[in-house]
Structure formats: C-alpha cells, structure tokens
C-alpha cells in the first residue's frame, strides 16, 4: 500500500516509479491524502505494470464510506477493501467488476482499531460470503479485544474468499504467522516507508524486495 499512517503518500506517483521494477503484483492506496485525479493516474500506472489494484476505505462515517466506494468506481480499482455498509457498497460496485472485501469485527477510529472477538468475526465473514463479497479485509494486528492470529483463523473458517490482513504488519515473523493461519495476503505500507521492515536498508525498493522474499517463505 502506498500509504503511511493510513493516508496515501503525497508523492505516490514518484514512489510508484521508484518501485515499479521491483515486481510488486498487488498494490493499492487509500482515498485520503491526495486528490482523486492523482489516484486515477496512480491506478492507471499500476494496472499498466500488471498489478492488481486496491482501494482501502478508512472513512469513519457511513456516508463517507459510501463516497469512498463511489471513488473506487471512478478510479477503476480491481478490489475495494474496508467499510461495513456491505449491502449499500455492493450496490454501488455492482456491474463494475470490482470485488468487495469488507471489514469484519468492529472497526473504530482513524487510524482504525478493531474491536470484537473471533466468534463475531467468523459469523460476519459467513454473512459477507452469502451476500456476495469476494472476501474480507481483517484488521487483525489492530485488534483491541482478541489475539490477532485467532481472528485470522476465525476469518479463514468463515470466508471461502480472499482473506487480506491489513494494518500494522511489519515483521517476517508476522508474515509467517499469517501464512500459517490461512491468510491469503496482507497489506504493508508504513513499515517500508519508515524503513522498519529492514532497518539496515535505506531505499524503499530494498525494503519491498525483502517483503517479497518473506512472502515466499
């Protein structure tokens, strides 16, 4: 994710140019931090590089979440993640080809934290699948009431779709644990921008190469 502290970095176009050759095949951004015209161009460049693209909702009000869904349609991303207004958002993206992956649990605030336990997460994931969602966007490492890996395992039991763990992933050990728990993917942004994923390396491209190496086990 070309994001830091839950906002798209203002130099996102230059950043993508700097990492385009690394081989990232899944990339995304938030709809806050830069204007929509910039996001349209960023998405175009990502798609031209062969990447699957994502917009993650971070808005806290219901109407703002729906506006983010409309922005996803205007931008033309492949997958929309986040939000809890499932029926309304599915209606907005209907017919566009955009897959929707809502938040299970009880997301609150910005940067977003996640309330709720494993039982709730599993039940909601099952409901989302019945409604036609392509998967879920789980804020496991933002959990305030449950063990992150227990939430991932619960979400895996609940959804047959694409299980993405978003937020606060910053170490190889976390990536290994997510793989073992059944996650299909995770988002990472701040940890590569602040250099904390590979503290001895200075360039974002080097950080991302190490992230990609970690995903390969």
Backbone bond lengths (Angstrom), bond angles and torsions (degrees), N, CA, C in turn:
res aa  C-N    CA-C-N  psi(-1)  N-CA   C-N-CA  omega(-1)  CA-C   N-CA-C  phi
1 X - - - 1.458 - - 1.519 109.14 -
2 X 1.319 116.36 128.91 1.465 119.65 178.21 1.529 108.80 -81.52
3 X 1.333 114.27 58.57 1.459 121.06 -175.29 1.514 110.87 -134.32
4 X 1.320 113.17 154.19 1.463 120.80 175.05 1.526 107.38 -143.02
5 X 1.336 116.23 129.36 1.464 121.29 -176.33 1.530 111.18 53.53
6 X 1.333 115.31 41.47 1.465 123.17 175.75 1.519 114.25 64.45
7 X 1.345 117.41 27.65 1.453 121.50 172.16 1.522 108.71 -135.98
8 X 1.320 116.87 144.33 1.460 120.53 175.01 1.526 109.53 -65.26
9 X 1.330 115.98 134.50 1.460 119.40 -178.92 1.528 109.56 -67.49
10 X 1.320 116.15 141.88 1.463 120.30 -172.40 1.525 112.49 -67.06
11 X 1.337 117.31 -24.88 1.466 120.36 178.04 1.529 110.68 -100.23
12 X 1.336 116.18 40.36 1.462 120.89 -173.90 1.527 113.33 -61.66
13 X 1.330 118.00 -34.51 1.463 119.94 -179.67 1.528 110.61 -67.69
14 X 1.332 116.17 -43.99 1.468 120.03 177.92 1.529 110.34 -66.41
15 X 1.329 115.65 -37.49 1.465 119.57 179.41 1.519 110.77 -63.53
16 X 1.335 116.98 -44.03 1.462 119.16 178.60 1.522 110.97 -62.07
17 X 1.313 117.95 -39.60 1.461 120.79 177.86 1.522 110.91 -60.39
18 X 1.340 116.27 -34.43 1.462 120.69 -177.88 1.523 112.78 -74.95
19 X 1.337 117.58 -22.73 1.463 119.97 -175.74 1.521 113.16 -115.88
20 X 1.298 117.59 -1.27 1.464 121.83 -175.02 1.520 111.88 -53.70
21 X 1.326 117.46 -38.32 1.463 120.99 -174.73 1.526 113.21 -81.14
22 X 1.329 117.72 -4.86 1.470 120.56 -177.35 1.524 111.40 -69.07
23 X 1.329 117.06 -30.72 1.455 120.24 179.58 1.508 114.47 102.50
24 X 1.324 117.63 24.60 1.461 120.99 175.88 1.530 108.28 -70.62
25 X 1.325 116.70 122.09 1.467 120.05 -176.25 1.524 113.24 -103.37
26 X 1.323 117.45 -4.12 1.465 123.04 174.57 1.521 107.00 -134.59
27 X 1.324 117.61 123.28 1.467 120.45 -174.80 1.517 109.56 -148.76
28 X 1.330 115.15 150.63 1.453 117.77 -178.66 1.504 113.34 -161.13
29 X 1.335 114.78 -166.91 1.460 121.59 -171.76 1.521 108.71 -165.78
30 X 1.330 115.67 168.99 1.465 122.04 172.40 1.536 107.92 -97.22
31 X 1.314 115.93 166.14 1.464 119.03 178.05 1.527 110.78 -96.35
32 X 1.310 116.72 24.38 1.464 122.31 174.15 1.523 108.28 -127.47
33 X 1.324 115.54 150.58 1.464 120.74 178.10 1.508 113.61 110.26
34 X 1.345 117.00 -35.91 1.461 121.72 176.91 1.528 108.54 -139.18
35 X 1.330 116.27 167.24 1.462 120.27 -176.81 1.529 110.75 -79.40
36 X 1.320 115.93 163.80 1.456 121.24 -174.07 1.523 112.41 -66.72
37 X 1.321 118.66 -32.52 1.466 119.79 178.23 1.527 110.67 -62.84
38 X 1.325 116.15 -38.79 1.471 119.97 176.95 1.520 110.03 -64.58
39 X 1.334 117.52 -41.12 1.461 120.84 179.75 1.524 111.71 -66.90
40 X 1.314 116.95 -35.71 1.466 120.01 176.08 1.527 110.31 -61.86
41 X 1.323 116.26 -43.48 1.465 119.89 178.94 1.524 111.03 -68.57
42 X 1.329 116.86 -40.78 1.468 120.07 178.17 1.523 110.44 -60.88
43 X 1.311 116.74 -46.10 1.457 120.76 179.12 1.525 110.91 -61.47
44 X 1.326 116.73 -40.67 1.472 120.47 178.99 1.517 110.53 -60.13
45 X 1.336 116.69 -43.61 1.465 120.42 -179.27 1.528 111.42 -67.35
46 X 1.323 116.55 -39.49 1.467 119.73 178.36 1.524 110.71 -63.29
47 X 1.320 116.47 -46.26 1.462 120.43 179.06 1.523 111.53 -62.28
48 X 1.335 115.91 -38.66 1.468 120.01 179.24 1.525 111.55 -63.83
49 X 1.336 116.12 -25.68 1.466 120.86 178.03 1.519 112.20 -85.87
50 X 1.326 116.89 -1.75 1.458 120.79 178.85 1.511 114.86 91.07
51 X 1.331 117.28 10.41 1.460 120.57 -178.16 1.523 111.49 -83.97
52 X 1.329 116.24 146.45 1.457 122.33 165.59 1.521 106.62 -79.25
53 X 1.337 117.54 132.66 1.460 119.98 -171.63 1.529 112.15 -112.24
54 X 1.335 114.28 151.69 1.457 122.16 -173.03 1.529 109.86 -136.61
55 X 1.323 115.72 141.97 1.459 121.68 165.05 1.520 106.76 -119.18
56 X 1.336 116.33 128.72 1.465 119.78 177.98 1.520 109.88 -108.79
57 X 1.328 115.02 128.58 1.456 122.53 179.05 1.526 109.43 -75.60
58 X 1.323 116.74 132.23 1.465 120.01 174.41 1.530 111.09 -125.89
59 X 1.315 117.39 4.67 1.455 121.21 -179.47 1.525 110.33 -67.14
60 X 1.333 116.22 150.64 1.457 120.54 -175.62 1.524 113.27 -102.02
61 X 1.331 119.31 -22.28 1.454 120.77 179.63 1.528 110.10 -95.19
62 X 1.337 115.56 155.13 1.459 120.13 -178.52 1.524 111.44 -60.45
63 X 1.321 117.85 -46.52 1.463 120.64 -177.84 1.521 111.34 -65.18
64 X 1.342 116.36 -38.13 1.467 119.19 178.85 1.527 110.60 -65.01
65 X 1.339 117.33 -36.50 1.459 120.31 177.20 1.529 111.18 -63.90
66 X 1.318 116.07 -40.80 1.463 119.34 178.39 1.524 110.99 -66.92
67 X 1.323 116.57 -36.04 1.454 120.18 176.16 1.528 110.64 -64.66
68 X 1.331 116.73 -36.85 1.464 120.44 176.42 1.523 110.53 -63.68
69 X 1.321 116.53 -37.98 1.463 119.61 177.43 1.525 110.61 -64.29
70 X 1.319 116.55 -40.51 1.467 119.57 176.84 1.535 110.66 -64.37
71 X 1.331 115.70 -36.77 1.463 119.66 176.85 1.521 110.99 -63.78
72 X 1.320 117.09 -39.16 1.467 120.82 178.79 1.516 111.02 -60.08
73 X 1.340 116.06 -39.52 1.467 120.59 177.68 1.527 110.26 -65.66
74 X 1.329 116.32 -44.35 1.465 120.20 -179.60 1.522 111.59 -64.45
75 X 1.320 116.55 -37.87 1.466 121.33 -178.32 1.527 110.58 -74.88
76 X 1.320 116.89 -37.44 1.457 120.97 177.40 1.512 114.96 91.09
77 X 1.329 117.04 33.90 1.461 119.85 179.67 1.524 110.99 -71.50
78 X 1.334 115.21 164.85 1.461 120.48 177.13 1.525 112.07 -81.95
79 X 1.342 116.23 -37.15 1.460 120.33 -176.07 1.526 109.84 -136.32
80 X 1.332 115.10 138.75 1.459 122.65 175.80 1.523 107.46 -111.21
81 X 1.334 116.45 127.34 1.454 120.98 -177.49 1.524 110.68 -120.12
82 X 1.351 114.91 147.59 1.453 120.48 174.80 1.507 113.59 95.29
83 X 1.327 114.43 179.33 1.445 119.97 -176.55 1.514 111.14 81.41
84 X 1.331 115.45 162.20 1.464 120.66 -179.56 1.526 112.72 -128.74
85 X 1.318 117.64 0.56 1.470 121.46 179.50 1.534 108.33 -87.35
86 X 1.319 115.34 70.32 1.463 120.48 -165.68 1.518 112.84 -62.88
87 X 1.322 117.78 -52.48 1.464 119.77 -176.73 1.520 111.50 -61.35
88 X 1.327 116.54 -43.10 1.460 120.26 -178.42 1.520 111.64 -66.12
89 X 1.330 116.58 -42.31 1.463 119.78 -178.77 1.530 110.85 -69.58
90 X 1.323 117.02 -39.48 1.469 119.03 175.63 1.521 110.69 -59.32
91 X 1.319 116.58 -35.65 1.460 119.63 176.75 1.513 112.69 -66.04
92 X 1.333 116.46 -37.64 1.462 120.58 -179.40 1.527 111.55 -67.81
93 X 1.348 116.85 -40.40 1.466 119.75 -176.19 1.527 112.39 -90.28
94 X 1.312 118.00 -2.48 1.463 121.37 -178.58 1.526 110.69 -56.91
95 X 1.319 115.87 128.98 1.452 121.21 177.59 1.518 115.14 84.90
96 X 1.333 117.68 -2.71 1.464 120.88 -178.35 1.523 113.58 -92.97
97 X 1.326 116.58 -16.60 1.464 120.53 -174.60 1.516 113.28 86.66
98 X 1.328 117.25 -1.22 1.472 121.08 178.92 1.525 109.21 -78.42
99 X 1.331 116.52 127.74 1.458 121.06 173.19 1.530 109.15 -82.92
100 X 1.326 116.17 140.11 1.462 120.09 -179.24 1.528 110.94 -112.47
101 X 1.360 115.05 129.24 1.456 123.20 -179.88 1.527 108.38 -125.09
102 X 1.341 118.44 94.59 1.461 120.92 -176.07 1.530 112.56 -77.92
103 X 1.345 114.68 170.67 1.462 122.08 174.55 1.529 109.77 -81.40
104 X 1.342 119.27 122.46 1.463 119.86 164.24 1.527 109.13 -86.03
105 X 1.341 116.21 163.67 1.453 120.39 -177.33 1.518 110.62 88.59
106 X 1.319 115.54 -157.97 1.467 122.04 -176.64 1.527 109.55 -123.97
107 X 1.347 117.75 81.27 1.467 120.75 -179.15 1.524 111.06 -73.61
108 X 1.345 115.43 138.21 1.466 120.47 179.59 1.522 109.88 -142.52
109 X 1.343 116.02 146.75 1.460 121.95 170.35 1.508 114.79 77.47
110 X 1.323 114.75 -177.06 1.473 123.63 177.97 1.526 108.88 -153.69
111 X 1.358 119.29 117.25 1.465 127.04 -2.05 1.530 111.52 -57.15
112 X 1.320 115.89 145.24 1.453 121.61 -168.49 1.526 112.30 -78.78
113 X 1.347 115.09 133.74 1.458 122.89 171.42 1.523 107.85 -107.65
114 X 1.359 116.44 162.85 1.459 120.04 -174.81 1.515 111.29 -124.32
115 X 1.326 115.47 115.91 1.449 121.25 171.32 1.521 110.82 -92.31
116 X 1.329 114.87 170.76 1.455 119.98 178.60 1.516 112.38 98.80
117 X 1.336 115.56 156.54 1.449 121.78 -178.39 1.507 113.95 -107.66
118 X 1.325 115.29 -174.11 1.458 121.45 -174.75 1.524 112.31 -64.89
119 X 1.325 117.34 -38.68 1.468 120.04 -178.68 1.525 111.12 -62.42
120 X 1.330 116.37 -43.52 1.462 120.61 178.14 1.519 110.92 -63.51
121 X 1.317 116.75 -45.78 1.466 121.07 -178.46 1.528 110.65 -60.36
122 X 1.315 117.28 -45.83 1.467 119.97 -179.62 1.523 110.89 -62.13
123 X 1.335 116.89 -44.84 1.463 120.26 -178.87 1.523 111.20 -63.10
124 X 1.332 117.35 -43.22 1.459 119.94 179.83 1.521 111.54 -65.57
125 X 1.329 116.94 -39.02 1.462 119.63 179.17 1.522 110.90 -61.00
126 X 1.318 116.75 -38.70 1.461 120.00 177.52 1.529 110.64 -65.06
127 X 1.330 115.89 -41.83 1.462 120.10 178.40 1.527 110.94 -62.86
128 X 1.335 116.99 -42.76 1.466 120.65 -179.19 1.534 110.85 -62.29
129 X 1.334 116.06 -39.49 1.465 119.36 -179.98 1.529 110.36 -63.60
130 X 1.329 116.89 -42.04 1.463 121.29 178.91 1.531 110.43 -62.31
131 X 1.337 116.31 -35.91 1.466 120.34 -179.08 1.522 113.00 -74.51
132 X 1.319 116.94 -13.15 1.458 119.89 177.14 1.510 115.77 105.05
133 X 1.340 117.39 15.65 1.467 120.12 177.84 1.528 110.43 -72.54
134 X 1.333 115.30 150.44 1.457 120.22 -179.13 1.506 114.16 -80.41
135 X 1.323 117.62 -5.24 1.456 123.04 -178.08 1.511 109.39 158.28
136 X 1.337 116.75 -154.95 1.464 120.77 -179.89 1.521 110.68 -141.40
137 X 1.326 113.82 159.87 1.466 123.54 179.02 1.525 106.44 -118.75
138 X 1.321 116.97 100.51 1.465 122.54 -170.14 1.518 111.51 -101.83
139 X 1.327 116.32 122.98 1.465 122.01 179.48 1.532 110.12 -87.20
140 X 1.315 116.05 57.49 1.464 121.05 -170.05 1.527 113.06 -58.44
141 X 1.328 117.11 -46.21 1.468 120.25 -176.69 1.521 112.50 -83.33
142 X 1.323 116.94 7.49 1.463 121.86 170.20 1.534 110.59 -106.49
143 X 1.329 117.23 10.75 1.460 121.61 -175.26 1.522 111.27 -66.61
144 X 1.330 115.66 140.32 1.468 121.69 178.52 1.518 112.75 -111.15
145 X 1.329 118.38 -10.33 1.461 120.64 -175.18 1.525 113.54 -129.72
146 X 1.324 118.78 -1.95 1.460 120.25 -172.68 1.520 110.23 -147.24
147 X 1.333 114.68 161.89 1.460 120.62 175.16 1.519 109.70 -71.58
148 X 1.324 118.61 130.73 1.471 120.39 -176.88 1.525 114.11 -55.42
149 X 1.319 117.26 -44.90 1.464 119.50 -176.81 1.528 110.95 -70.00
150 X 1.325 117.34 -33.58 1.467 119.58 175.03 1.523 110.50 -61.72
151 X 1.325 117.34 -36.56 1.462 120.67 177.13 1.524 111.35 -67.20
152 X 1.322 116.53 -40.22 1.471 119.78 178.69 1.522 110.16 -63.17
153 X 1.320 116.61 -44.40 1.463 120.20 179.73 1.534 110.80 -63.24
154 X 1.328 116.38 -38.36 1.464 120.27 178.15 1.521 111.01 -65.78
155 X 1.330 116.02 -43.76 1.464 119.85 178.39 1.523 111.13 -62.83
156 X 1.339 116.80 -38.36 1.460 120.16 178.70 1.524 111.32 -63.68
157 X 1.329 116.89 -38.58 1.462 119.84 176.60 1.527 111.06 -65.96
158 X 1.329 116.26 -31.04 1.453 120.44 -173.07 1.511 115.62 -87.83
159 X 1.326 117.68 -27.13 1.465 119.01 -175.71 1.519 111.90 -119.80
160 X 1.328 116.97 133.73 1.458 120.58 170.83 1.530 110.86 -86.72
161 X 1.324 116.49 -3.69 1.459 121.50 -175.16 1.514 113.72 -90.82
162 X 1.310 115.38 -159.75 1.461 124.08 -174.28 1.525 109.14 -80.25
163 X 1.326 117.15 118.04 1.460 122.48 -176.84 1.530 109.77 -103.75
164 X 1.332 115.08 107.75 1.460 121.84 179.09 1.528 108.78 -106.71
165 X 1.327 116.44 132.19 1.462 121.54 173.35 1.522 107.37 -102.21
166 X 1.329 115.94 121.65 1.460 120.76 -173.66 1.518 110.97 -117.16
167 X 1.326 115.82 142.39 1.456 121.09 171.13 1.512 115.09 93.22
168 X 1.328 115.70 126.80 1.468 123.86 169.67 1.519 114.30 64.37
169 X 1.328 118.39 26.72 1.461 121.35 170.06 1.519 107.34 -87.99
170 X 1.333 116.04 123.96 1.469 118.33 -172.61 1.526 114.23 -146.00
171 X 1.352 118.31 1.73 1.467 119.73 -176.67 1.521 111.39 -137.74
172 X 1.332 115.10 158.86 1.462 121.17 175.77 1.521 110.21 -63.59
173 X 1.336 117.56 -39.48 1.464 120.78 -179.80 1.529 111.04 -60.00
174 X 1.327 117.26 -40.33 1.460 119.68 177.09 1.528 111.14 -62.98
175 X 1.318 116.58 -43.94 1.464 120.83 179.96 1.528 110.58 -61.17
176 X 1.334 116.64 -43.26 1.466 120.47 178.12 1.529 110.86 -62.28
177 X 1.331 116.32 -42.10 1.466 120.23 -179.38 1.520 111.43 -66.06
178 X 1.322 117.19 -38.83 1.462 120.74 178.37 1.525 111.06 -65.33
179 X 1.316 116.04 -41.20 1.474 120.05 178.12 1.532 109.59 -60.23
180 X 1.329 116.79 -47.11 1.462 121.16 -178.04 1.524 112.22 -64.65
181 X 1.332 117.18 -30.06 1.464 121.56 -178.02 1.522 113.13 -83.49
182 X 1.331 117.10 -8.73 1.452 119.79 175.40 1.513 116.46 106.27
183 X 1.333 117.65 7.88 1.465 119.51 177.25 1.522 110.21 -67.91
184 X 1.319 116.24 143.59 1.459 120.94 175.59 1.517 112.18 -86.81
185 X 1.330 116.57 -29.04 1.462 120.70 -174.39 1.517 109.65 -161.06
186 X 1.323 115.66 170.13 1.453 121.65 174.68 1.517 107.58 -146.30
187 X 1.317 116.27 159.45 1.459 119.35 173.02 1.519 109.07 -103.64
188 X 1.313 115.26 148.82 1.462 121.12 175.87 1.521 107.42 -145.51
189 X 1.309 116.42 134.16 1.461 120.96 -179.40 1.512 111.15 -143.38
190 X 1.326 116.21 -71.06 1.464 120.91 -175.82 1.521 112.11 -54.83
191 X 1.331 118.01 -40.49 1.468 120.99 -175.54 1.516 112.98 -65.08
192 X 1.334 118.27 -25.44 1.463 119.06 175.56 1.524 110.99 -88.93
193 X 1.326 116.69 -30.37 1.467 118.75 178.91 1.525 112.09 -73.10
194 X 1.340 117.44 -36.00 1.472 117.83 179.92 1.528 112.34 -92.17
195 X 1.341 116.68 0.52 1.461 120.81 175.25 1.511 115.26 79.05
196 X 1.327 117.90 9.48 1.463 119.54 -174.57 1.527 113.14 -79.04
197 X 1.344 118.08 -17.66 1.464 117.90 178.12 1.522 110.42 -68.16
198 X 1.317 116.64 -44.94 1.476 121.76 175.79 1.521 107.41 -128.11
199 X 1.337 117.92 85.67 1.462 121.91 -169.91 1.529 115.34 -59.84
200 X 1.330 117.94 -21.77 1.462 119.65 -177.33 1.524 112.36 -90.84
201 X 1.335 116.86 0.64 1.462 120.06 -179.43 1.518 109.79 -114.22
202 X 1.338 115.40 142.66 1.453 119.50 -170.82 1.509 116.44 -102.13
203 X 1.322 118.02 -23.10 1.466 119.97 -173.97 1.522 110.28 -98.64
204 X 1.331 116.45 142.56 1.455 120.24 -179.17 1.524 111.74 -60.96
205 X 1.325 117.37 -32.09 1.463 119.15 178.56 1.524 110.84 -64.63
206 X 1.320 117.13 -37.30 1.461 120.91 177.47 1.518 110.87 -66.89
207 X 1.339 116.49 -40.27 1.458 120.34 176.08 1.530 110.79 -58.61
208 X 1.325 116.29 -46.27 1.459 120.48 -176.72 1.525 112.05 -68.22
209 X 1.315 117.21 -35.00 1.476 118.61 176.22 1.520 110.36 -61.72
210 X 1.322 116.80 -39.15 1.461 119.75 178.02 1.528 111.84 -68.56
211 X 1.326 116.34 -36.40 1.472 119.88 175.43 1.528 109.40 -62.14
212 X 1.324 117.09 -46.69 1.458 120.81 -179.83 1.532 111.34 -62.50
213 X 1.335 116.42 -38.66 1.468 119.64 176.20 1.525 110.67 -61.33
214 X 1.341 116.46 -39.19 1.465 120.70 -179.62 1.525 111.12 -66.50
215 X 1.321 116.99 -33.88 1.463 119.20 -179.95 1.519 111.57 -69.62
216 X 1.309 116.19 -22.09 1.472 120.04 179.68 1.513 111.72 -87.00
217 X 1.322 116.59 -1.13 1.448 120.74 176.99 1.514 113.62 75.45
